[in-house]
Amino acid sequence: MKSDSYQKSPARIGLLRWILLGYFVVLALIAFWPTPVDKPAAGDLSVLLDLLHRNGIPEWIDYGFVEASSNVLLFAPAGLLLALTLRRKRWWQLLALGTAVSGTVELGQLLFLPQRFSSPQDILMNTLGVGLGLLLATVSKRLPLSAARP
């Protein structure tokens, strides 16, 4: 089993910070793309959802559910990477930071991207995603890095 010093090594933290920077670049490209990034796939997604509904998937799993879930999943890496790179911050500070990033994205879309849709629900779902990432980071910190094998 690797020691806890591995988890706190400057090289590992540096690598995670580069990954976090790359993640935020990709997030910015998605968030500030002039048109909704799901627009090209909207028709195919509707067809897929219709097929799934005809085959027993509940009707409440609709386009809105998929869109909200996508926001959660898109922001989960933010919480995970923030927790792993900013280790001295408390969870609520990181959650507030994630909420601020989400609010900034939504405000930018509202002010500068007329074809995008800004909503308080997006801020909530993005914040839930950050919270999920923080939870995953907390769980991962408590797990051993490798299992002992006989």
C-alpha atoms as one frame of an Amber mdcrd trajectory, in Angstrom:
protein
   0.000   0.000   0.000   1.348   3.425  -0.881   1.798   5.910   1.898  -0.316
   8.975   2.564   2.700  11.100   1.585   2.100  10.013  -2.026  -1.361  11.556
  -1.910   0.104  14.855  -0.686   3.219  14.937  -2.875   3.899  18.256  -4.629
   4.303  16.467  -7.986   0.883  14.835  -7.658  -0.771  18.091  -6.588   0.926
  19.866  -9.520  -0.355  17.272 -11.978  -3.870  17.529 -10.548  -3.742  21.312
 -10.900  -2.827  20.973 -14.599  -5.718  18.536 -15.031  -8.011  21.019 -13.250
  -6.851  23.803 -15.567  -7.512  21.610 -18.619 -10.927  20.706 -17.258 -11.826
  24.388 -16.795 -10.690  25.170 -20.359 -12.969  22.422 -21.718 -15.784  23.594
 -19.415 -15.387  27.165 -20.680 -15.531  25.981 -24.302 -18.730  24.059 -23.601
 -20.295  26.803 -21.485 -19.506  29.684 -23.820 -20.096  27.970 -27.142 -22.387
  30.357 -29.057 -25.185  27.814 -29.516 -26.410  25.051 -27.195 -23.942  22.169
 -27.437 -26.759  19.619 -27.328 -28.598  21.196 -30.282 -27.120  18.853 -32.945
 -28.095  15.797 -30.899 -31.530  16.981 -29.736 -33.446  15.147 -32.462 -31.524
  11.900 -31.981 -31.986  12.134 -28.217 -35.739  12.602 -28.623 -35.909   9.540
 -30.880 -33.874   7.520 -28.372 -36.060   8.631 -25.469 -39.221   7.713 -27.406
 -37.763   4.267 -28.086 -36.813   3.820 -24.429 -40.265   4.938 -23.264 -41.907
   2.386 -25.571 -39.678  -0.270 -23.997 -40.438   0.403 -20.344 -38.258   3.338
 -19.323 -40.388   5.717 -17.201 -41.797   8.820 -18.903 -40.220  11.118 -16.301
 -36.856  10.342 -17.872 -37.293  13.002 -20.514 -35.184  15.624 -22.267 -35.251
  17.906 -19.203 -34.068  15.074 -16.963 -31.219  14.229 -19.333 -30.220  17.898
 -19.579 -30.261  18.381 -15.794 -28.330  15.148 -15.245 -25.775  16.257 -17.821
 -25.175  19.444 -15.850 -24.595  17.426 -12.685 -22.156  15.109 -14.456 -20.390
  17.997 -16.202 -19.597  19.719 -12.890 -18.762  16.639 -10.786 -15.109  16.656
 -11.933 -14.856  20.265 -10.718 -15.715  19.232  -7.159 -13.414  16.219  -7.284
 -10.440  18.124  -8.690 -10.957  21.165  -6.458 -11.013  18.939  -3.374  -7.873
  17.101  -4.444  -5.902  20.237  -5.347  -7.113  22.730  -2.733  -6.782  20.387
   0.229  -6.728  23.091   2.891 -10.136  24.440   1.969 -13.255  23.231   3.718
 -15.969  21.461   1.704 -18.392  24.362   1.992 -15.771  26.788   0.638 -15.225
  24.556  -2.381 -18.980  24.189  -2.867 -19.328  27.982  -2.740 -16.510  28.312
  -5.291 -18.248  25.829  -7.587 -21.525  27.721  -7.202 -19.745  30.978  -8.051
 -18.210  29.416 -11.168 -21.633  28.118 -12.198 -23.257  31.488 -11.553 -20.557
  33.197 -13.616 -21.163  30.783 -16.489 -24.914  31.332 -16.383 -24.528  35.118
 -16.139 -22.128  35.098 -19.081 -24.608  33.089 -21.131 -27.424  35.458 -20.184
 -25.488  38.612 -21.032 -23.438  37.576 -24.058 -24.955  34.510 -25.713 -28.512
  35.163 -26.916 -28.917  31.622 -28.307 -28.005  29.995 -24.975 -30.444  29.469
 -22.114 -29.455  30.599 -18.642 -31.467  29.358 -15.674 -31.395  29.071 -11.888
 -31.992  25.320 -12.342 -28.675  25.061 -14.183 -26.900  26.733 -11.261 -28.563
  24.280  -8.873 -27.690  21.228 -10.996 -24.114  22.434 -11.516 -23.774  22.974
  -7.759 -25.130  19.483  -7.126 -22.458  18.214  -9.513 -19.725  20.012  -7.583
 -21.146  18.527  -4.374 -21.089  15.049  -5.909 -17.451  15.546  -6.879 -16.607
  16.708  -3.357 -18.295  13.615  -1.964 -16.327  11.376  -4.338 -13.096  13.079
  -3.275 -13.914  12.541   0.394 -14.652   8.858  -0.205 -11.513   8.389  -2.330
  -9.320   9.937   0.363 -10.567   7.347   2.830  -9.940   4.355   0.554  -6.522
   2.685   0.402  -4.649   3.375  -2.836  -4.143  -0.318  -3.514  -5.425  -3.491
  -1.981  -2.974  -5.961  -0.454  -2.855  -9.148  -2.515  -1.944 -12.573  -1.195
